[in-house]
């Protein structure tokens, strides 16, 4: 929430929508982070180190991590979340189902 706090302190009043890019493949996220100079949270590095060599386990862990992030954002009153799906419809659907965000 540091970014939002800094934006507010600078007088920015427009809506700020957080973006979540679920980790479906550890190597992909590491490459994206290195290309744009982003850091990966230590907690996520632990998850990627543990499951990164097993695609099925990494997918499950990535879905769980994204769900936890999104639930935290929802619990803290965000108005919306930009979910970067990486063309992974089934995994994205699983995230939305886990959070009860799909109409039945």
N, CA, C and O atoms as a GROMACS GRO file, in nm:
protein
  416
    1UNK      N    1   0.082  -0.120   0.000
    1UNK     CA    2   0.000   0.000   0.000
    1UNK      C    3   0.086   0.126   0.000
    1UNK      O    4   0.034   0.238   0.005
    2UNK      N    5   0.216   0.109  -0.005
    2UNK     CA    6   0.309   0.221  -0.004
    2UNK      C    7   0.285   0.314  -0.123
    2UNK      O    8   0.286   0.436  -0.108
    3UNK      N    9   0.265   0.257  -0.241
    3UNK     CA   10   0.244   0.339  -0.361
    3UNK      C   11   0.121   0.427  -0.343
    3UNK      O   12   0.125   0.547  -0.373
    4UNK      N   13   0.012   0.369  -0.296
    4UNK     CA   14  -0.112   0.446  -0.276
    4UNK      C   15  -0.092   0.555  -0.172
    4UNK      O   16  -0.138   0.668  -0.190
    5UNK      N   17  -0.024   0.522  -0.064
    5UNK     CA   18   0.003   0.622   0.040
    5UNK      C   19   0.085   0.739  -0.016
    5UNK      O   20   0.058   0.855   0.014
    6UNK      N   21   0.185   0.707  -0.097
    6UNK     CA   22   0.269   0.813  -0.156
    6UNK      C   23   0.188   0.898  -0.254
    6UNK      O   24   0.203   1.020  -0.257
    7UNK      N   25   0.102   0.833  -0.333
    7UNK     CA   26   0.019   0.907  -0.428
    7UNK      C   27  -0.074   1.004  -0.355
    7UNK      O   28  -0.087   1.120  -0.394
    8UNK      N   29  -0.137   0.957  -0.250
    8UNK     CA   30  -0.227   1.042  -0.172
    8UNK      C   31  -0.150   1.158  -0.110
    8UNK      O   32  -0.198   1.272  -0.109
    9UNK      N   33  -0.030   1.130  -0.058
    9UNK     CA   34   0.049   1.237   0.006
    9UNK      C   35   0.092   1.343  -0.095
    9UNK      O   36   0.121   1.456  -0.057
   10UNK      N   37   0.097   1.306  -0.223
   10UNK     CA   38   0.133   1.402  -0.327
   10UNK      C   39   0.011   1.477  -0.381
   10UNK      O   40   0.024   1.562  -0.469
   11UNK      N   41  -0.107   1.445  -0.327
   11UNK     CA   42  -0.228   1.513  -0.370
   11UNK      C   43  -0.298   1.449  -0.488
   11UNK      O   44  -0.389   1.509  -0.545
   12UNK      N   45  -0.258   1.330  -0.524
   12UNK     CA   46  -0.323   1.260  -0.636
   12UNK      C   47  -0.459   1.211  -0.587
   12UNK      O   48  -0.468   1.140  -0.487
   13UNK      N   49  -0.563   1.249  -0.660
   13UNK     CA   50  -0.698   1.213  -0.617
   13UNK      C   51  -0.771   1.122  -0.715
   13UNK      O   52  -0.883   1.080  -0.688
   14UNK      N   53  -0.709   1.092  -0.829
   14UNK     CA   54  -0.775   1.004  -0.925
   14UNK      C   55  -0.771   0.860  -0.873
   14UNK      O   56  -0.686   0.826  -0.791
   15UNK      N   57  -0.863   0.778  -0.922
   15UNK     CA   58  -0.863   0.638  -0.876
   15UNK      C   59  -0.733   0.567  -0.913
   15UNK      O   60  -0.677   0.589  -1.020
   16UNK      N   61  -0.687   0.483  -0.824
   16UNK     CA   62  -0.568   0.400  -0.848
   16UNK      C   63  -0.613   0.255  -0.842
   16UNK      O   64  -0.662   0.209  -0.739
   17UNK      N   65  -0.597   0.183  -0.952
   17UNK     CA   66  -0.639   0.044  -0.959
   17UNK      C   67  -0.516  -0.046  -0.952
   17UNK      O   68  -0.429  -0.037  -1.038
   18UNK      N   69  -0.508  -0.133  -0.851
   18UNK     CA   70  -0.394  -0.223  -0.842
   18UNK      C   71  -0.400  -0.331  -0.950
   18UNK      O   72  -0.509  -0.376  -0.988
   19UNK      N   73  -0.285  -0.370  -0.998
   19UNK     CA   74  -0.276  -0.478  -1.096
   19UNK      C   75  -0.211  -0.600  -1.035
   19UNK      O   76  -0.113  -0.590  -0.962
   20UNK      N   77  -0.266  -0.716  -1.064
   20UNK     CA   78  -0.212  -0.842  -1.015
   20UNK      C   79  -0.177  -0.929  -1.136
   20UNK      O   80  -0.262  -0.956  -1.221
   21UNK      N   81  -0.051  -0.973  -1.141
   21UNK     CA   82  -0.007  -1.067  -1.244
   21UNK      C   83   0.022  -1.200  -1.173
   21UNK      O   84   0.127  -1.216  -1.111
   22UNK      N   85  -0.072  -1.294  -1.182
   22UNK     CA   86  -0.049  -1.423  -1.116
   22UNK      C   87   0.076  -1.492  -1.171
   22UNK      O   88   0.109  -1.478  -1.289
   23UNK      N   89   0.143  -1.565  -1.085
   23UNK     CA   90   0.262  -1.639  -1.126
   23UNK      C   91   0.218  -1.777  -1.174
   23UNK      O   92   0.184  -1.864  -1.094
   24UNK      N   93   0.219  -1.795  -1.304
   24UNK     CA   94   0.187  -1.925  -1.361
   24UNK      C   95   0.314  -2.003  -1.392
   24UNK      O   96   0.316  -2.126  -1.390
   25UNK      N   97   0.422  -1.928  -1.422
   25UNK     CA   98   0.553  -1.989  -1.446
   25UNK      C   99   0.658  -1.900  -1.381
   25UNK      O  100   0.665  -1.781  -1.408
   26UNK      N  101   0.739  -1.959  -1.295
   26UNK     CA  102   0.840  -1.882  -1.221
   26UNK      C  103   0.940  -1.815  -1.315
   26UNK      O  104   0.975  -1.699  -1.295
   27UNK      N  105   0.986  -1.887  -1.417
   27UNK     CA  106   1.086  -1.830  -1.508
   27UNK      C  107   1.031  -1.708  -1.581
   27UNK      O  108   1.105  -1.613  -1.608
   28UNK      N  109   0.903  -1.711  -1.614
   28UNK     CA  110   0.840  -1.600  -1.684
   28UNK      C  111   0.838  -1.474  -1.596
   28UNK      O  112   0.871  -1.365  -1.643
   29UNK      N  113   0.801  -1.490  -1.471
   29UNK     CA  114   0.795  -1.376  -1.380
   29UNK      C  115   0.935  -1.320  -1.353
   29UNK      O  116   0.954  -1.199  -1.348
   30UNK      N  117   1.032  -1.408  -1.336
   30UNK     CA  118   1.169  -1.362  -1.313
   30UNK      C  119   1.220  -1.281  -1.433
   30UNK      O  120   1.286  -1.179  -1.416
   31UNK      N  121   1.188  -1.328  -1.554
   31UNK     CA  122   1.230  -1.259  -1.675
   31UNK      C  123   1.162  -1.122  -1.687
   31UNK      O  124   1.227  -1.022  -1.716
   32UNK      N  125   1.031  -1.118  -1.663
   32UNK     CA  126   0.957  -0.992  -1.671
   32UNK      C  127   1.011  -0.893  -1.568
   32UNK      O  128   1.032  -0.775  -1.600
   33UNK      N  129   1.035  -0.939  -1.447
   33UNK     CA  130   1.087  -0.851  -1.342
   33UNK      C  131   1.224  -0.795  -1.380
   33UNK      O  132   1.252  -0.677  -1.358
   34UNK      N  133   1.310  -0.880  -1.436
   34UNK     CA  134   1.444  -0.832  -1.472
   34UNK      C  135   1.439  -0.733  -1.588
   34UNK      O  136   1.519  -0.640  -1.593
   35UNK      N  137   1.347  -0.753  -1.681
   35UNK     CA  138   1.336  -0.663  -1.796
   35UNK      C  139   1.290  -0.523  -1.756
   35UNK      O  140   1.332  -0.424  -1.816
   36UNK      N  141   1.204  -0.515  -1.656
   36UNK     CA  142   1.150  -0.383  -1.619
   36UNK      C  143   1.211  -0.329  -1.490
   36UNK      O  144   1.171  -0.222  -1.443
   37UNK      N  145   1.306  -0.400  -1.433
   37UNK     CA  146   1.373  -0.351  -1.312
   37UNK      C  147   1.288  -0.360  -1.187
   37UNK      O  148   1.312  -0.289  -1.090
   38UNK      N  149   1.189  -0.448  -1.188
   38UNK     CA  150   1.102  -0.465  -1.071
   38UNK      C  151   1.163  -0.564  -0.973
   38UNK      O  152   1.242  -0.650  -1.012
   39UNK      N  153   1.126  -0.549  -0.848
   39UNK     CA  154   1.170  -0.646  -0.748
   39UNK      C  155   1.056  -0.743  -0.721
   39UNK      O  156   0.939  -0.710  -0.737
   40UNK      N  157   1.092  -0.862  -0.681
   40UNK     CA  158   0.994  -0.965  -0.648
   40UNK      C  159   0.991  -0.977  -0.496
   40UNK      O  160   1.096  -0.993  -0.433
   41UNK      N  161   0.872  -0.970  -0.436
   41UNK     CA  162   0.864  -0.981  -0.290
   41UNK      C  163   0.929  -1.110  -0.239
   41UNK      O  164   0.917  -1.215  -0.302
   42UNK      N  165   0.998  -1.101  -0.126
   42UNK     CA  166   1.069  -1.216  -0.069
   42UNK      C  167   0.977  -1.336  -0.050
   42UNK      O  168   1.017  -1.450  -0.075
   43UNK      N  169   0.856  -1.310  -0.005
   43UNK     CA  170   0.760  -1.419   0.016
   43UNK      C  171   0.731  -1.493  -0.115
   43UNK      O  172   0.717  -1.615  -0.115
   44UNK      N  173   0.722  -1.420  -0.225
   44UNK     CA  174   0.696  -1.482  -0.355
   44UNK      C  175   0.820  -1.556  -0.405
   44UNK      O  176   0.807  -1.661  -0.468
   45UNK      N  177   0.938  -1.504  -0.379
   45UNK     CA  178   1.062  -1.573  -0.418
   45UNK      C  179   1.067  -1.710  -0.351
   45UNK      O  180   1.106  -1.808  -0.414
   46UNK      N  181   1.028  -1.717  -0.225
   46UNK     CA  182   1.026  -1.845  -0.153
   46UNK      C  183   0.932  -1.943  -0.222
   46UNK      O  184   0.965  -2.060  -0.240
   47UNK      N  185   0.814  -1.896  -0.260
   47UNK     CA  186   0.716  -1.981  -0.330
   47UNK      C  187   0.773  -2.028  -0.463
   47UNK      O  188   0.762  -2.146  -0.496
   48UNK      N  189   0.833  -1.937  -0.539
   48UNK     CA  190   0.888  -1.974  -0.669
   48UNK      C  191   1.005  -2.071  -0.655
   48UNK      O  192   1.019  -2.163  -0.736
   49UNK      N  193   1.088  -2.051  -0.555
   49UNK     CA  194   1.200  -2.144  -0.533
   49UNK      C  195   1.150  -2.282  -0.495
   49UNK      O  196   1.209  -2.383  -0.533
   50UNK      N  197   1.043  -2.287  -0.419
   50UNK     CA  198   0.989  -2.415  -0.373
   50UNK      C  199   0.918  -2.492  -0.485
   50UNK      O  200   0.934  -2.613  -0.496
   51UNK      N  201   0.841  -2.421  -0.569
   51UNK     CA  202   0.757  -2.489  -0.667
   51UNK      C  203   0.796  -2.465  -0.812
   51UNK      O  204   0.739  -2.527  -0.903
   52UNK      N  205   0.893  -2.378  -0.837
   52UNK     CA  206   0.926  -2.336  -0.972
   52UNK      C  207   0.967  -2.445  -1.068
   52UNK      O  208   0.951  -2.430  -1.189
   53UNK      N  209   1.021  -2.556  -1.016
   53UNK     CA  210   1.066  -2.665  -1.104
   53UNK      C  211   0.954  -2.762  -1.140
   53UNK      O  212   0.974  -2.850  -1.224
   54UNK      N  213   0.839  -2.748  -1.079
   54UNK     CA  214   0.725  -2.835  -1.106
   54UNK      C  215   0.610  -2.749  -1.158
   54UNK      O  216   0.545  -2.680  -1.080
   55UNK      N  217   0.585  -2.752  -1.290
   55UNK     CA  218   0.484  -2.663  -1.348
   55UNK      C  219   0.346  -2.673  -1.284
   55UNK      O  220   0.279  -2.572  -1.264
   56UNK      N  221   0.301  -2.795  -1.253
   56UNK     CA  222   0.168  -2.811  -1.193
   56UNK      C  223   0.162  -2.750  -1.053
   56UNK      O  224   0.066  -2.681  -1.018
   57UNK      N  225   0.265  -2.777  -0.974
   57UNK     CA  226   0.269  -2.722  -0.838
   57UNK      C  227   0.285  -2.570  -0.840
   57UNK      O  228   0.227  -2.499  -0.758
   58UNK      N  229   0.365  -2.519  -0.936
   58UNK     CA  230   0.384  -2.374  -0.947
   58UNK      C  231   0.253  -2.307  -0.984
   58UNK      O  232   0.220  -2.201  -0.932
   59UNK      N  233   0.178  -2.368  -1.074
   59UNK     CA  234   0.049  -2.313  -1.114
   59UNK      C  235  -0.045  -2.304  -0.994
   59UNK      O  236  -0.108  -2.200  -0.972
   60UNK      N  237  -0.054  -2.411  -0.916
   60UNK     CA  238  -0.141  -2.411  -0.798
   60UNK      C  239  -0.095  -2.307  -0.696
   60UNK      O  240  -0.176  -2.234  -0.640
   61UNK      N  241   0.036  -2.302  -0.672
   61UNK     CA  242   0.089  -2.206  -0.575
   61UNK      C  243   0.070  -2.062  -0.624
   61UNK      O  244   0.041  -1.972  -0.545
   62UNK      N  245   0.085  -2.041  -0.754
   62UNK     CA  246   0.064  -1.908  -0.811
   62UNK      C  247  -0.079  -1.861  -0.799
   62UNK      O  248  -0.106  -1.745  -0.770
   63UNK      N  249  -0.172  -1.954  -0.820
   63UNK     CA  250  -0.314  -1.922  -0.804
   63UNK      C  251  -0.342  -1.886  -0.659
   63UNK      O  252  -0.412  -1.788  -0.631
   64UNK      N  253  -0.289  -1.965  -0.566
   64UNK     CA  254  -0.311  -1.938  -0.424
   64UNK      C  255  -0.252  -1.803  -0.383
   64UNK      O  256  -0.315  -1.727  -0.310
   65UNK      N  257  -0.132  -1.774  -0.431
   65UNK     CA  258  -0.067  -1.647  -0.397
   65UNK      C  259  -0.150  -1.529  -0.451
   65UNK      O  260  -0.171  -1.431  -0.380
   66UNK      N  261  -0.195  -1.540  -0.576
   66UNK     CA  262  -0.276  -1.433  -0.634
   66UNK      C  263  -0.407  -1.415  -0.558
   66UNK      O  264  -0.450  -1.302  -0.534
   67UNK      N  265  -0.469  -1.526  -0.519
   67UNK     CA  266  -0.593  -1.518  -0.442
   67UNK      C  267  -0.570  -1.446  -0.309
   67UNK      O  268  -0.651  -1.363  -0.268
   68UNK      N  269  -0.459  -1.477  -0.243
   68UNK     CA  270  -0.428  -1.411  -0.116
   68UNK      C  271  -0.406  -1.261  -0.135
   68UNK      O  272  -0.454  -1.180  -0.056
   69UNK      N  273  -0.334  -1.224  -0.241
   69UNK     CA  274  -0.311  -1.083  -0.270
   69UNK      C  275  -0.443  -1.011  -0.296
   69UNK      O  276  -0.470  -0.904  -0.241
   70UNK      N  277  -0.525  -1.072  -0.380
   70UNK     CA  278  -0.651  -1.009  -0.418
   70UNK      C  279  -0.746  -0.999  -0.299
   70UNK      O  280  -0.814  -0.898  -0.283
   71UNK      N  281  -0.750  -1.102  -0.215
   71UNK     CA  282  -0.837  -1.097  -0.098
   71UNK      C  283  -0.794  -0.986  -0.004
   71UNK      O  284  -0.878  -0.916   0.054
   72UNK      N  285  -0.663  -0.968   0.011
   72UNK     CA  286  -0.612  -0.860   0.095
   72UNK      C  287  -0.655  -0.724   0.039
   72UNK      O  288  -0.696  -0.636   0.115
   73UNK      N  289  -0.646  -0.708  -0.091
   73UNK     CA  290  -0.688  -0.582  -0.153
   73UNK      C  291  -0.838  -0.559  -0.133
   73UNK      O  292  -0.880  -0.448  -0.098
   74UNK      N  293  -0.917  -0.663  -0.154
   74UNK     CA  294  -1.062  -0.653  -0.135
   74UNK      C  295  -1.094  -0.617   0.010
   74UNK      O  296  -1.176  -0.530   0.036
   75UNK      N  297  -1.027  -0.685   0.103
   75UNK     CA  298  -1.050  -0.659   0.246
   75UNK      C  299  -1.014  -0.515   0.284
   75UNK      O  300  -1.068  -0.461   0.381
   76UNK      N  301  -0.923  -0.455   0.208
   76UNK     CA  302  -0.881  -0.318   0.236
   76UNK      C  303  -0.952  -0.214   0.150
   76UNK      O  304  -0.910  -0.099   0.142
   77UNK      N  305  -1.061  -0.257   0.086
   77UNK     CA  306  -1.152  -0.163   0.022
   77UNK      C  307  -1.117  -0.111  -0.116
   77UNK      O  308  -1.163  -0.004  -0.153
   78UNK      N  309  -1.036  -0.184  -0.193
   78UNK     CA  310  -1.008  -0.135  -0.328
   78UNK      C  311  -1.136  -0.133  -0.411
   78UNK      O  312  -1.228  -0.212  -0.388
   79UNK      N  313  -1.141  -0.040  -0.506
   79UNK     CA  314  -1.259  -0.028  -0.592
   79UNK      C  315  -1.255  -0.125  -0.708
   79UNK      O  316  -1.358  -0.150  -0.771
   80UNK      N  317  -1.140  -0.180  -0.739
   80UNK     CA  318  -1.127  -0.273  -0.849
   80UNK      C  319  -0.986  -0.329  -0.854
   80UNK      O  320  -0.896  -0.278  -0.787
   81UNK      N  321  -0.970  -0.434  -0.932
   81UNK     CA  322  -0.838  -0.497  -0.949
   81UNK      C  323  -0.821  -0.527  -1.097
   81UNK      O  324  -0.910  -0.583  -1.162
   82UNK      N  325  -0.706  -0.488  -1.151
   82UNK     CA  326  -0.673  -0.522  -1.289
   82UNK      C  327  -0.597  -0.655  -1.285
   82UNK      O  328  -0.484  -0.661  -1.238
   83UNK      N  329  -0.659  -0.760  -1.334
   83UNK     CA  330  -0.599  -0.893  -1.332
   83UNK      C  331  -0.534  -0.920  -1.468
   83UNK      O  332  -0.603  -0.929  -1.569
   84UNK      N  333  -0.401  -0.931  -1.467
   84UNK     CA  334  -0.327  -0.959  -1.590
   84UNK      C  335  -0.329  -1.110  -1.611
   84UNK      O  336  -0.258  -1.184  -1.542
   85UNK      N  337  -0.410  -1.156  -1.704
   85UNK     CA  338  -0.441  -1.299  -1.717
   85UNK      C  339  -0.337  -1.379  -1.795
   85UNK      O  340  -0.335  -1.501  -1.785
   86UNK      N  341  -0.253  -1.313  -1.871
   86UNK     CA  342  -0.150  -1.382  -1.952
   86UNK      C  343  -0.213  -1.491  -2.040
   86UNK      O  344  -0.150  -1.593  -2.066
   87UNK      N  345  -0.336  -1.468  -2.084
   87UNK     CA  346  -0.410  -1.561  -2.171
   87UNK      C  347  -0.431  -1.698  -2.107
   87UNK      O  348  -0.437  -1.799  -2.177
   88UNK      N  349  -0.441  -1.702  -1.977
   88UNK     CA  350  -0.462  -1.827  -1.904
   88UNK      C  351  -0.605  -1.830  -1.850
   88UNK      O  352  -0.627  -1.807  -1.731
   89UNK      N  353  -0.701  -1.858  -1.937
   89UNK     CA  354  -0.842  -1.850  -1.902
   89UNK      C  355  -0.881  -1.944  -1.787
   89UNK      O  356  -0.951  -1.902  -1.695
   90UNK      N  357  -0.835  -2.068  -1.792
   90UNK     CA  358  -0.874  -2.164  -1.687
   90UNK      C  359  -0.818  -2.123  -1.551
   90UNK      O  360  -0.888  -2.130  -1.450
   91UNK      N  361  -0.695  -2.081  -1.548
   91UNK     CA  362  -0.633  -2.039  -1.422
   91UNK      C  363  -0.698  -1.912  -1.369
   91UNK      O  364  -0.720  -1.898  -1.249
   92UNK      N  365  -0.730  -1.821  -1.460
   92UNK     CA  366  -0.797  -1.697  -1.420
   92UNK      C  367  -0.934  -1.728  -1.362
   92UNK      O  368  -0.974  -1.671  -1.261
   93UNK      N  369  -1.006  -1.818  -1.427
   93UNK     CA  370  -1.137  -1.857  -1.377
   93UNK      C  371  -1.126  -1.918  -1.238
   93UNK      O  372  -1.209  -1.891  -1.151
   94UNK      N  373  -1.023  -1.999  -1.215
   94UNK     CA  374  -1.003  -2.061  -1.084
   94UNK      C  375  -0.981  -1.953  -0.977
   94UNK      O  376  -1.036  -1.964  -0.867
   95UNK      N  377  -0.904  -1.851  -1.008
   95UNK     CA  378  -0.882  -1.741  -0.914
   95UNK      C  379  -1.015  -1.674  -0.880
   95UNK      O  380  -1.046  -1.652  -0.763
   96UNK      N  381  -1.092  -1.643  -0.982
   96UNK     CA  382  -1.220  -1.576  -0.960
   96UNK      C  383  -1.318  -1.664  -0.883
   96UNK      O  384  -1.393  -1.616  -0.799
   97UNK      N  385  -1.316  -1.794  -0.912
   97UNK     CA  386  -1.402  -1.887  -0.837
   97UNK      C  387  -1.360  -1.893  -0.690
   97UNK      O  388  -1.444  -1.889  -0.601
   98UNK      N  389  -1.230  -1.902  -0.666
   98UNK     CA  390  -1.180  -1.909  -0.528
   98UNK      C  391  -1.221  -1.788  -0.446
   98UNK      O  392  -1.240  -1.798  -0.324
   99UNK      N  393  -1.235  -1.674  -0.512
   99UNK     CA  394  -1.271  -1.550  -0.442
   99UNK      C  395  -1.421  -1.521  -0.449
   99UNK      O  396  -1.467  -1.415  -0.405
  100UNK      N  397  -1.497  -1.616  -0.503
  100UNK     CA  398  -1.643  -1.599  -0.519
  100UNK      C  399  -1.677  -1.471  -0.595
  100UNK      O  400  -1.767  -1.397  -0.556
  101UNK      N  401  -1.605  -1.446  -0.703
  101UNK     CA  402  -1.627  -1.326  -0.783
  101UNK      C  403  -1.700  -1.353  -0.914
  101UNK      O  404  -1.716  -1.262  -0.995
  102UNK      N  405  -1.743  -1.476  -0.935
  102UNK     CA  406  -1.817  -1.509  -1.057
  102UNK      C  407  -1.965  -1.521  -1.026
  102UNK      O  408  -2.005  -1.576  -0.923
  103UNK      N  409  -2.046  -1.468  -1.116
  103UNK     CA  410  -2.191  -1.486  -1.101
  103UNK      C  411  -2.225  -1.629  -1.135
  103UNK      O  412  -2.167  -1.689  -1.226
  104UNK      N  413  -2.319  -1.683  -1.061
  104UNK     CA  414  -2.358  -1.823  -1.086
  104UNK      C  415  -2.480  -1.829  -1.173
  104UNK      O  416  -2.527  -1.938  -1.205
   0.00000   0.00000   0.00000
